């Protein structure tokens, strides 16, 4: 081969190498751009999923807080009701005991019992109009 032919052949090879190099660089750049775009899309998806999960966790926590508050209020109302019932029972028991004690003391007092019986008899006499019936005798 002549110098000119060698030069033309080597120029053709160099041009081929240059073209292959350029195509490789372009393909590499395109692949890199595709990877970056896919990575960005994946990152956006991860962020969306994390935000949805965070919202769900917050919603669940708020619902639990509402449920706990309602349970606490119910427990307080029940405790207040129980305390009121216990107080009522204690007061009624004390009152009943005191009434029985006072009545028991009065029932042993003969003078009081005589007055009570006479008062009851007088009331019955008036209500039944015993004075109008002369044929009834009480001994």
N, CA and C of each residue as an Amber inpcrd file, in Angstrom:
protein
   417
   0.8280000  -1.1580000   0.0000000   0.0000000   0.0000000   0.0000000
   0.8760000   1.2260000   0.0000000   0.3210000   2.1880000  -0.6270000
   1.0580000   3.4300000  -0.7110000   0.7580000   4.2500000   0.5090000
   1.5600000   5.2880000   0.6210000   1.3840000   6.1820000   1.7730000
   0.0140000   6.8070000   1.7440000  -0.4190000   7.1480000   0.5870000
  -1.7200000   7.7940000   0.4730000  -2.8070000   6.7960000   0.8440000
  -2.6630000   5.6120000   0.3980000  -3.6680000   4.6080000   0.7260000
  -3.6410000   4.3070000   2.2180000  -2.4530000   4.2510000   2.7650000
  -2.3350000   4.0130000   4.2090000  -2.9540000   5.1740000   4.9770000
  -2.7120000   6.3590000   4.4860000  -3.2480000   7.5450000   5.1570000
  -4.7670000   7.5370000   5.0810000  -5.2990000   7.1720000   3.9210000
  -6.7520000   7.1410000   3.7420000  -7.3220000   6.0210000   4.6140000
  -6.6730000   4.8890000   4.6560000  -7.1420000   3.7590000   5.4480000
  -7.0750000   4.0980000   6.9160000  -5.9780000   4.7200000   7.3300000
  -5.8650000   5.0580000   8.7350000  -6.8400000   6.1530000   9.0860000
  -7.1170000   7.0710000   8.1580000  -8.1240000   8.1050000   8.4070000
  -9.4870000   7.4700000   8.5490000  -9.7720000   6.4780000   7.7450000
 -11.0610000   5.7830000   7.8290000 -11.1980000   5.0520000   9.1560000
 -10.1090000   4.4400000   9.6000000 -10.1280000   3.7180000  10.8810000
 -10.2850000   4.7220000  12.0070000  -9.5680000   5.8190000  11.9290000
  -9.6720000   6.8500000  12.9630000 -11.0850000   7.4340000  12.9940000
 -11.6630000   7.6300000  11.8330000 -13.0150000   8.1580000  11.7680000
 -13.9880000   7.1590000  12.3790000 -13.7570000   5.8660000  12.0720000
 -14.6170000   4.8260000  12.6480000 -14.4760000   4.7970000  14.1590000
 -13.2450000   4.8680000  14.6210000 -13.0020000   4.8770000  16.0700000
 -13.6600000   6.1000000  16.7070000 -13.5090000   7.2460000  16.0580000
 -14.1100000   8.4930000  16.5740000 -15.6230000   8.3720000  16.5880000
 -16.1810000   7.8160000  15.5330000 -17.6370000   7.6740000  15.4780000
 -18.1090000   6.7010000  16.5500000 -17.4100000   5.5850000  16.7240000
 -17.7700000   4.6130000  17.7630000 -17.6460000   5.2350000  19.1590000
 -16.5690000   6.0140000  19.3410000 -16.3590000   6.6910000  20.6290000
 -17.5210000   7.6460000  20.8980000 -17.8850000   8.4450000  19.9140000
 -18.9910000   9.4040000  20.0660000 -20.3170000   8.6790000  20.3370000
 -20.5400000   7.5880000  19.5860000 -21.7680000   6.8240000  19.8150000
 -21.7690000   6.2240000  21.2140000 -20.6310000   5.7400000  21.6810000
 -20.5140000   5.1630000  23.0280000 -20.7520000   6.2170000  24.0980000
 -20.1660000   7.3960000  23.8990000 -20.3520000   8.4850000  24.8590000
 -21.8210000   8.8940000  24.8790000 -22.4180000   9.0310000  23.7090000
 -23.8270000   9.4320000  23.6190000 -24.7150000   8.3680000  24.2780000
 -24.4330000   7.1050000  23.9890000 -25.2210000   6.0210000  24.5910000
 -25.0270000   6.0210000  26.1070000 -23.8010000   6.2440000  26.5660000
 -23.5190000   6.2980000  28.0090000 -24.2460000   7.4520000  28.6700000
 -24.2250000   8.6120000  27.9990000 -24.9250000   9.7740000  28.5370000
 -26.4320000   9.5110000  28.5900000 -26.9550000   8.8840000  27.5300000
 -28.3920000   8.5720000  27.5030000 -28.7360000   7.6000000  28.6180000
 -27.9080000   6.5930000  28.8140000 -28.1300000   5.6020000  29.8720000
 -28.0470000   6.2830000  31.2380000 -27.0980000   7.1740000  31.4240000
 -26.9540000   7.9000000  32.6870000 -28.1770000   8.7710000  32.9460000
 -28.6580000   9.4490000  31.8980000 -29.8560000  10.2780000  32.0500000
 -31.0620000   9.4220000  32.4220000 -31.1870000   8.2560000  31.7610000
 -32.2870000   7.3430000  32.0890000 -32.1850000   6.8690000  33.5420000
 -30.9890000   6.5440000  33.9910000 -30.7850000   6.1140000  35.3800000
 -31.1480000   7.2210000  36.3650000 -30.7580000   8.4300000  36.0440000
 -31.0690000   9.5760000  36.9180000 -32.5770000   9.7910000  36.9790000
 -33.2320000   9.7470000  35.8170000 -34.6950000   9.9340000  35.7760000
 -35.3890000   8.8330000  36.5750000 -34.9600000   7.5810000  36.3750000
 -35.5530000   6.4690000  37.1260000 -35.2860000   6.6010000  38.6260000
 -34.0960000   7.0210000  38.9810000 -33.7650000   7.2110000  40.4010000
 -34.6230000   8.3190000  41.0100000 -34.8340000   9.3980000  40.2630000
 -35.6800000  10.4900000  40.7550000 -37.1280000  10.0150000  40.9210000
 -37.6280000   9.2570000  39.9350000 -38.9900000   8.7350000  40.0360000
 -39.1210000   7.8030000  41.2370000 -38.1220000   6.9620000  41.4320000
 -38.1390000   6.0360000  42.5650000 -38.0800000   6.8080000  43.8890000
 -37.2650000   7.8200000  43.9220000 -37.1700000   8.6470000  45.1330000
 -38.5070000   9.3410000  45.4170000 -39.1540000   9.8590000  44.3840000
 -40.4640000  10.4970000  44.5550000 -41.4860000   9.4840000  45.0610000
 -41.4480000   8.2650000  44.5260000 -42.3640000   7.2160000  44.9680000
 -42.1170000   6.8840000  46.4400000 -40.8430000   6.7680000  46.8080000
 -40.5000000   6.4690000  48.2100000 -41.0140000   7.5850000  49.1200000
 -40.8520000   8.8210000  48.7010000 -41.3210000   9.9620000  49.5030000
 -42.8410000   9.9160000  49.6360000 -43.5550000   9.6460000  48.5360000
 -45.0150000   9.5530000  48.5890000 -45.4590000   8.4470000  49.5360000
 -44.8190000   7.3020000  49.4300000 -45.1630000   6.1750000  50.3110000
 -44.8920000   6.5260000  51.7660000 -43.7770000   7.1740000  52.0310000
 -43.4400000   7.5720000  53.4050000 -44.4560000   8.5820000  53.9360000
 -44.8690000   9.5250000  53.0940000 -45.8660000  10.5170000  53.5160000
 -47.2040000   9.8510000  53.7950000 -47.6090000   8.9000000  52.9440000
 -48.8640000   8.1720000  53.1760000 -48.7970000   7.3720000  54.4760000
 -47.6730000   6.7160000  54.6910000 -47.5010000   5.9240000  55.9180000
 -47.5060000   6.8360000  57.1430000 -46.8370000   7.9900000  57.0350000
 -46.8160000   8.9380000  58.1510000 -48.2260000   9.4500000  58.4350000
 -48.9890000   9.7550000  57.3770000 -50.3700000  10.2300000  57.5660000
 -51.2120000   9.1550000  58.2310000 -51.0350000   7.9110000  57.7960000
 -51.7840000   6.8000000  58.3850000 -51.4150000   6.6310000  59.8630000
 -50.1370000   6.7230000  60.1820000 -49.7000000   6.6210000  61.5800000
 -50.2890000   7.7440000  62.4260000 -50.2960000   8.9570000  61.8800000
 -50.8570000  10.1100000  62.6080000 -52.3540000   9.9150000  62.8240000
 -53.0610000   9.4760000  61.7730000 -54.5010000   9.2360000  61.8880000
 -54.7940000   8.1770000  62.9480000 -54.0130000   7.0800000  62.9290000
 -54.1990000   6.0180000  63.9190000 -53.9190000   6.5290000  65.3300000
 -52.8710000   7.3020000  65.4830000 -52.5310000   7.8480000  66.7950000
 -53.6210000   8.7900000  67.2960000 -54.1590000   9.6140000  66.4060000
 -55.2400000  10.5210000  66.8030000 -56.4760000   9.7360000  67.2030000
 -56.8040000   8.6860000  66.4680000 -57.9670000   7.8640000  66.8190000
 -57.7470000   7.1690000  68.1580000 -56.5330000   6.6820000  68.3970000
 -56.2260000   6.0610000  69.6890000 -56.3540000   7.0690000  70.8150000
 -55.9000000   8.2900000  70.5780000 -56.0110000   9.3330000  71.5980000
 -57.4800000   9.6200000  71.9030000 -58.3010000   9.6860000  70.8650000
 -59.7380000   9.9120000  71.0580000 -60.3480000   8.7600000  71.8570000
 -59.9830000   7.5250000  71.4940000 -60.5170000   6.3550000  72.1930000
 -60.0730000   6.3350000  73.6540000 -58.8060000   6.6530000  73.9110000
 -58.2920000   6.6670000  75.2780000 -58.9900000   7.7510000  76.0890000
 -59.2020000   8.9120000  75.4960000 -59.8870000  10.0030000  76.1960000
 -61.3120000   9.5870000  76.5450000 -62.0070000   8.9770000  75.5830000
 -63.3810000   8.5310000  75.8340000 -63.4140000   7.4720000  76.9340000
 -62.4660000   6.5480000  76.9120000 -62.4030000   5.5150000  77.9520000
 -62.1430000   6.1390000  79.3200000 -61.2540000   7.1150000  79.3480000
 -60.9570000   7.8060000  80.6070000 -62.1740000   8.5400000  81.1470000
 -62.9020000   9.2140000  80.2540000 -64.1090000   9.9270000  80.6840000
 -65.1530000   8.9480000  81.2000000 -65.3100000   7.8130000  80.5180000
 -66.2600000   6.7950000  80.9760000 -65.8540000   6.2540000  82.3560000
 -64.5720000   6.0140000  82.5280000 -64.0810000   5.5060000  83.8100000
 -64.3230000   6.5270000  84.9260000 -64.0960000   7.8070000  84.6250000
 -64.3380000   8.8410000  85.6310000 -65.8240000   8.9340000  85.9860000
 -66.6870000   8.8580000  84.9890000 -68.1260000   8.9010000  85.2580000
 -68.5630000   7.7080000  86.0990000 -68.0270000   6.5400000  85.7920000
 -68.3590000   5.3420000  86.5500000 -67.8560000   5.4610000  87.9870000
 -66.6540000   5.9650000  88.1600000 -66.1040000   6.1410000  89.5070000
 -66.9210000   7.1560000  90.3020000 -67.3380000   8.2370000  89.6520000
 -68.1590000   9.2470000  90.3320000 -69.5040000   8.6540000  90.7350000
 -70.1030000   7.8760000  89.8460000 -71.3820000   7.2290000  90.1590000
 -71.2250000   6.2660000  91.3260000 -70.1580000   5.4630000  91.3130000
 -69.9140000   4.5200000  92.4060000 -69.7040000   5.2530000  93.7250000
 -68.9590000   6.3540000  93.6850000 -68.7200000   7.1290000  94.9050000
 -70.0280000   7.7140000  95.4280000 -70.8630000   8.2090000  94.5370000
 -72.1490000   8.7710000  94.9400000 -73.0460000   7.6920000  95.5550000
 -73.0930000   6.5210000  94.9410000 -73.8970000   5.4240000  95.4860000
 -73.3880000   4.9800000  96.8540000 -72.0820000   4.9210000  96.9920000
 -71.5070000   4.5160000  98.2800000 -71.8230000   5.5640000  99.3480000
 -71.7190000   6.8420000  99.0020000 -72.0500000   7.9050000  99.9410000
 -73.5200000   7.8270000 100.3410000 -74.3890000   7.6290000  99.3260000
 -75.8210000   7.5200000  99.6140000 -76.1010000   6.3460000 100.5440000
 -75.5030000   5.1810000 100.2500000 -75.7150000   4.0080000 101.0870000
 -75.2020000   4.2340000 102.5080000 -74.0700000   4.8800000 102.6250000
 -73.5100000   5.1580000 103.9510000 -74.4180000   6.0980000 104.7360000
 -74.8800000   7.1650000 104.0720000 -75.7620000   8.1220000 104.7520000
 -77.0870000   7.4740000 105.1330000 -77.6750000   6.6860000 104.2270000
 -78.9410000   6.0120000 104.5360000 -78.7680000   5.0240000 105.6880000
 -77.6660000   4.3120000 105.6750000 -77.3990000   3.3630000 106.7600000
 -77.2530000   4.0820000 108.0930000 -76.5100000   5.1730000 108.0920000
 -76.3310000   5.9500000 109.3240000 -77.6540000   6.5390000 109.7860000
 -78.4250000   7.0910000 108.8430000 -79.7190000   7.6860000 109.1860000
 -80.6620000   6.6210000 109.7450000 -80.7300000   5.4750000 109.0700000
 -81.6000000   4.3860000 109.5150000 -81.2020000   3.9190000 110.9130000
 -79.9170000   3.7660000 111.1390000 -79.4250000   3.3370000 112.4560000
 -79.8040000   4.3630000 113.5240000 -79.6450000   5.6340000 113.2110000
 -79.9580000   6.6940000 114.1780000 -81.4600000   6.7520000 114.4600000
 -82.2820000   6.6040000 113.4110000 -83.7420000   6.5970000 113.6070000
 -84.1460000   5.4210000 114.4920000 -83.5940000   4.2470000 114.2020000
 -83.9290000   3.0730000 115.0170000 -83.4960000   3.2720000 116.4720000
 -82.3680000   3.8990000 116.6860000 -81.8890000   4.1430000 118.0450000
 -82.8370000   5.0920000 118.7820000 -83.2110000   6.2050000 118.1070000
 -84.0850000   7.1890000 118.7440000 -85.4720000   6.5860000 118.9830000
 -86.0170000   5.8730000 117.9880000 -87.3370000   5.2350000 118.1470000
 -87.2780000   4.1910000 119.2500000 -86.1960000   3.4160000 119.2740000
 -86.0410000   2.4030000 120.3350000 -86.0260000   3.0320000 121.7090000
 -85.3330000   4.1510000 121.8460000 -85.2970000   4.8450000 123.1340000
 -86.6880000   5.3410000 123.5090000 -87.4110000   5.8900000 122.5470000
 -88.7540000   6.4140000 122.8280000 -89.7370000   5.2910000 123.1460000
 -89.5710000   4.1410000 122.5270000 -90.4820000   3.0290000 122.7710000
 -90.3320000   2.4800000 124.1850000 -89.2000000   2.6820000 124.7990000
 -89.0070000   2.2210000 126.1860000 -89.5160000   3.2410000 127.1950000
 -89.8100000   4.4420000 126.7560000 -90.3290000   5.4980000 127.6400000
 -91.8370000   5.3080000 127.7840000 -92.2950000   4.8750000 128.9950000
 -93.7130000   4.5730000 129.2390000 -94.5810000   5.8030000 129.0820000
 -94.1470000   6.9390000 129.5310000 -94.9540000   8.1590000 129.4320000
 -95.1760000   8.5170000 127.9670000 -94.1460000   8.4000000 127.1430000
 -94.2850000   8.6900000 125.7140000 -95.2620000   7.7210000 125.0710000
 -95.1490000   6.4410000 125.4030000 -96.0310000   5.4250000 124.8270000
 -97.4800000   5.6840000 125.2110000 -97.7190000   6.1050000 126.4770000
 -99.0890000   6.4190000 126.8920000 -99.6400000   7.5830000 126.0650000
 -98.8530000   8.6140000 125.8940000 -99.2830000   9.7680000 125.0910000
 -99.5580000   9.3520000 123.6420000 -98.6920000   8.5170000 123.0990000
 -98.8420000   8.0550000 121.7130000-100.1350000   7.2590000 121.5490000
-100.3850000   6.3440000 122.4730000-101.5910000   5.5110000 122.3880000
-102.8350000   6.3790000 122.5270000-102.8320000   7.3160000 123.4810000
-103.9820000   8.2010000 123.6770000-104.1950000   9.0760000 122.4300000
-103.1320000   9.5660000 121.8630000-103.2350000  10.4000000 120.6710000
-103.8020000   9.6000000 119.4980000-103.3230000   8.3810000 119.3200000
-103.8290000   7.5170000 118.2590000-105.2990000   7.1770000 118.4830000
-105.6380000   6.8770000 119.7080000-107.0360000   6.5430000 120.0230000
-107.9340000   7.7420000 119.7500000-107.4770000   8.9470000 120.1140000
-108.2610000  10.1570000 119.8650000-108.4460000  10.3920000 118.3810000
-107.4240000  10.1800000 117.6220000-107.5000000  10.3620000 116.1710000
-108.4670000   9.3520000 115.5670000-108.3820000   8.1100000 115.9910000
-109.2790000   7.0700000 115.4750000-110.7160000   7.4130000 115.8790000
-110.8940000   7.8640000 117.0810000-112.2390000   8.2160000 117.5920000
-112.8660000   9.3030000 116.7210000-112.0560000  10.3250000 116.3710000
-112.5900000  11.4180000 115.5530000-112.8930000  10.9470000 114.1380000
-111.9880000  10.1860000 113.5630000-112.1590000   9.7780000 112.1650000
-113.2780000   8.7580000 112.0020000-113.4640000   7.9370000 112.9780000
-114.5130000   6.9150000 112.8620000-115.8260000   7.3680000 113.4820000
-115.8450000   8.5320000 114.0790000-117.0360000   9.1210000 114.7010000
-117.6750000   8.1500000 115.6940000-116.8390000   7.6470000 116.6170000
-117.2930000   6.7000000 117.6240000-118.2880000   7.3350000 118.6070000
-118.2060000   8.6270000 118.8200000-119.1090000   9.2880000 119.7710000
-120.5590000   9.2240000 119.2820000-120.7340000   9.1280000 117.9650000
-122.0920000   9.0810000 117.4110000-122.7340000   7.6990000 117.5640000
-121.9360000   6.6950000 117.7960000-122.4470000   5.3260000 117.9460000
-122.4340000   4.9600000 119.4270000-123.5710000   5.0070000 120.0980000
-123.6570000   4.7580000 121.5350000-123.6170000   3.2800000 121.8610000
-123.8840000   2.4350000 120.9050000-123.9430000   1.0100000 121.1800000
-122.5770000   0.3400000 121.1860000-121.4970000   1.0460000 120.8380000
-120.1360000   0.5030000 120.8430000-119.5280000   0.8170000 122.1940000
-118.9610000  -0.2120000 122.8110000-118.3290000  -0.0510000 124.1220000
-116.8890000  -0.5200000 124.0110000-115.9830000   0.3040000 124.4890000
-114.5560000  -0.0520000 124.4750000-114.1320000  -0.2030000 125.9290000
-113.6010000  -1.3410000 126.2980000-113.1700000  -1.6110000 127.6630000
-111.6840000  -1.5190000 127.7810000
